[in-house]
Structure formats: structure tokens, C-alpha cells
Amino acid sequence: MHATPDLVRQCDNIIFDLSDVLFTRDMPSSQSQSQLPALVPSGNFRRMLNSATWYEYEKGKTEEEECYARLAAEYSLPTSDISTTIRAWRASLRADREMFALLYDLKARAGVRLFAMSNIPSPDWDVFKTKAAPQDWALFDGVFISASAGERKPNLGFYRKVIDSTGIDPLRTAFVDSKVANALTAMSLGMKGFVFTGFEDLSRSLWQLFRDPVAEAEQWLRIQPKPMWSVTDTGVTIQDNFAQLLILELTGDRTLVEVGRPARLSNFFAGDGVLTTSDYPDDLDTTSLACTVLDYFTPEVKNEIMDTMLNYKNDDGIMQLYFADNRPRFDACICATILGFFSANNRAHDLPETTEFVYNVLYHRAYELGTTYYLGGDIFLFFLSRLLRLSGPSSAVQRRFGVVFAERVQERFGLPGDALALAMRVLAAASVGIRDVQDYRRLLSLQEDDGSWPLGWMYIYGLSGVRIGNKALTTAMALSAKWVSPGRATWILPCFLLAKSFDGAEYNVTRMRQARTTTCGALHVFVFRRSVLVIRRTTMLFRQA
């Protein structure tokens, strides 16, 4: 990964704790931890280090021997035992070379200013200085210890002294500590707080502050060998049109996909069926998606296709999956996609039973375990958000589904999910003007070093249970979610197109960097690169983050 320009980076400064973050303790064999409790019981030792007496010592208010004497009196222990234990504990300090390597890397590649801020008594600080090389200490633009400041964490006074002394902007500063209370105070001042639990998690979180997730994801999509096919959980490549169409809708970039020009009906597979019959029939799901993504179908052809589809209902009047009478299958996600196609062409009234079925699945949360062919509840809600977008703001579908849909979307916040599920969840929420901050942050943390997101599972073979996913689709979906993220200047809802128009179609393009909360009549806003919004007919709500 590469450090990003100042315009994108979220941080200019990082403050590290020394104890338990950049340094660890390794008790020497002559004073092993098994011997120390004989001098000072471990429970008492921990309480001593969290006592008012020790806090005053850390702030430089009392001398070392006076502190030991007070602790001896408070815990009814010999002063010599306390002195021996603390000096052995102090001597056990060692620099964590992996953490210092991270500091070197951050300094060199991100150009960030580094500071240290720690609760350390003066005698301990003298030992700290010997436990790291001079070049290690030279990494820091400032080192602040409680004994010199006369304050200690988590008290606000210590933080304010550091801010005043360094001139740092708290909003552009990250703070790393092993204690939640210390990080909380930093965050109360506007800093980005991180509680240290291990090197890998911290490294990933800090580098995230200096990345441009959008640029890296776009670059990853551009350099991958094309076409970027799907794969099963058994390692079999699936050449499917459905994922290609979704990637095209999400990115708007035809160079990323291989999509043909079907005259009328479309097939899930680009070639013969895989892990199923080779003569796999055309299906209403892929056909509906193609007719709403590709723009060369004339209204006459679309109506002919819909007329054909109406011949494939089951006994309950619900639309089926295949253009084949010998495969009677239906699925709630597929019904939402078909209904979206009909709604986009003002023919939702032709599907009353399907509309009722999809609504009942939504209302009664029947989607929570997934559907016959799609995995998990977030996929259903994503396709439902797509249905609402295609239906338009004043449609009967919008009026009936809108409020319940918004409620159901919020119910998903914080639930488990892979990268694809999280991205779909964020996008579904954004489509109705709701910010799913917690799942967005989880999604962002999953971005890999090469800019992609991990493969997420989307489809499932109905009979075998084999799962199918597409890493490029997950990355494109996450990239779309990033465009509606809390950190961007403008909320764009919904956000399904990221870049160019299809087949050279002309759109009205305008820059709206400082858009305030407003309802834009009958406009539908799509993202066009970083700050340009492509505007089409329908409704859009966007707010400043």
C-alpha cells in the first residue's frame, strides 16, 4: 500500500503510549514472576500501580523512596520488598522491535509526525531511555512523560499540555494506548483513538488512515486479468453474466467486464452450464438485470420481453426463475429483480401477486436466513433497494415498501457479514438516507493490501449447496459503499454508478462539492469519479456528511 496525498489522508500525527505499546516487559530469570509474588502478591502489585500514591509518584509529586514507604504502609509490606519488586519490574523493560519497525515505516512512507505520551515516573524514564537506541528515540517529534508534565493520563490536563506544546490539530491526530480510558479522553478531544490489542490489528488500522481506498480499489479492478469471473467454494470457475452485469452497473466501466448484447433473453451462464445441466435455460433474473443495466433495448423490445415473462408464473401468480416450464422455481431476490424491471417500465401493476409476495417477505423478515439461490438477508435488501430506485419516488411500490424497508435495513446494523454483505448493507441504508457507520467501518477494515476486498459469497446452487462468489463484484460493491461513506464530502443516495455512462449516453454533469441537505425534485444522482455527480430522472436525497 502507498501513503496518499494530504487531500485524502486522515491523519498528520500519531501519539503512542510507551508502556505496553512500544515496550513490553520480560522478567529476567533471576527475578522470575514465580518468585516475585513471594515478595509482593500479584493482586497487591496491580493495585499499587493503580493507587493514588502511585499516581502522585507518576506525576512527579513525590520522590521514589517516599512512594515506596507510603505503599509499604498502605499494604503492610516491607519497603525493601516493594523496592525490589518495582526495580525488577522496571528492569524487565524491552523495546518491541516489531512496533518500532512500524514507526520507521510510518515515518518514511507516510511522513507522519510521531509523539510519545506516557505515564512514567522519572526513575522509570531513565531506564526507558536506555532500552531503545538513539535512532529509535530520534523518530519522535516529541516525548511527553507524566513526571515532567505534572499530569497523567487519562486526565485532560496532560492531553492539553501536549496539544499546546506541539500545536497539533486533534482532528488530524491518532492516539494509541493500551487502556480504554486513555483512548476515550483522546477521542473526547477529537482524536482518533485506538486501543492496542496486538500488532497486526494496530498496523492495519493505522495504515488505513493513510490510504485512499477508492483509488486503490479502482487500480486493482483495472489491473486484473479480464474478464473477472466468479468462483465456487470448491474452486470451480463460473463464467456468469449476472456478476458481470452487476459490476458494470456498479462501476459504469465496460472495460472491466465481458458483457454481450443479447437480442432479447439472457442466461446466467456466459457459456454452458457449470455444475448443472449444460443446456441451462435462459432466466428471468439475468434478463431483468440486463434490461435495466444495458441501455440498447428499445421500449418495444422491453415490452415484448415482459410480455413473454408473464407466461412464466406459478399457480400462485408469482414470477418464476426460468423460461422453461419443466423447471418450476421461484425466489424472493429474483422476484425483486424482476419486479424492478417491470417497475422501471411502469408495469409493476402486471405483477400484483409477485409484489405482494416480495412485500410479505420484507414485512415478516422472511429473508433473514437467505433465499433459495441467494445467501443472507443483506442481499435481499440490496436488491430491494434497487427495486425502489428503479420504481421512482412517486410509485406505488415506493409508497408501499419505503417505510418498512428503512426499518428493516436499520435492523441489520452490526450483524455478522462478509465484505459483500457489509457493502450491500451500507448501500441499502444509504438508498434511504441512513448512514450505517459501524458496518462501513467494518467494511473498510477488511480492505486488503492490494486494494481489493475479500471474496464474498452471493449465490448458492439450490440442490448441491455449493456457494458462488466474485472478488471483483465484492470490490466494486465495497467501492460503491465507500462513495457513500461518512468521510466523504457529500452523501449520494443511492449510489450504483461510479464512473462513465454506458455506450456513450450523454448525461448532465455538474459539480456539487458542498451540497446541503435537500430533496432534488425528480433527480437521480449517480457518482461520477470523485466529485462529479451524474444526474438522471428519479429522486435523490443527499446530505453533507
Secondary structure, 3 states (H helix, E strand, C coil): CCCCCCCCCCCCEEEECCECCCEEECCCHHHCCCCHHHCCCHHHHHHHCCCHHHHHHHCCCCCHHHHHHHHHHHHCCCHHHHHHHHHHHHHCEEECHHHHHHHHHHHHHHCCEEEEEECCCHHHHHHHCCCCCHHHHCCCCEEEEHHHHCCCCCCHHHHHHHHHHHCCCHHHEEEEECCHHHHHHHHHCCCEEEECCCHHHHHHHHHHCCCCHHHHHHHHHHHCCCCCCEEECCCCEECEHHHHHHHHHHHCCHHHCCCCCCCCCCCCECCCCCCCCCCCCCEHHHHHHHHHHCCCCCHHHHHHHHHHHCCCECCCCCECCECCCCCCCCCHHHHHHHHHHHHHCCCHHHCHHHHHHHHHHHHCCCCCCCCCCECCHHHHHHHHHHHHHHHCCCCHHHHHHHHHHHHHHHHCCCCCCCHHHHHHHHHHHHCCCCCCHHHHHHHHHCCCCCCCCCCCEEEECCCCCCEEECHHHHHHHHHHHHHCCCCCCECCECCCCCCCCHHHCCCEEEECCCCCCEECCCEEEEEECCCEEEEEECCCEECEC
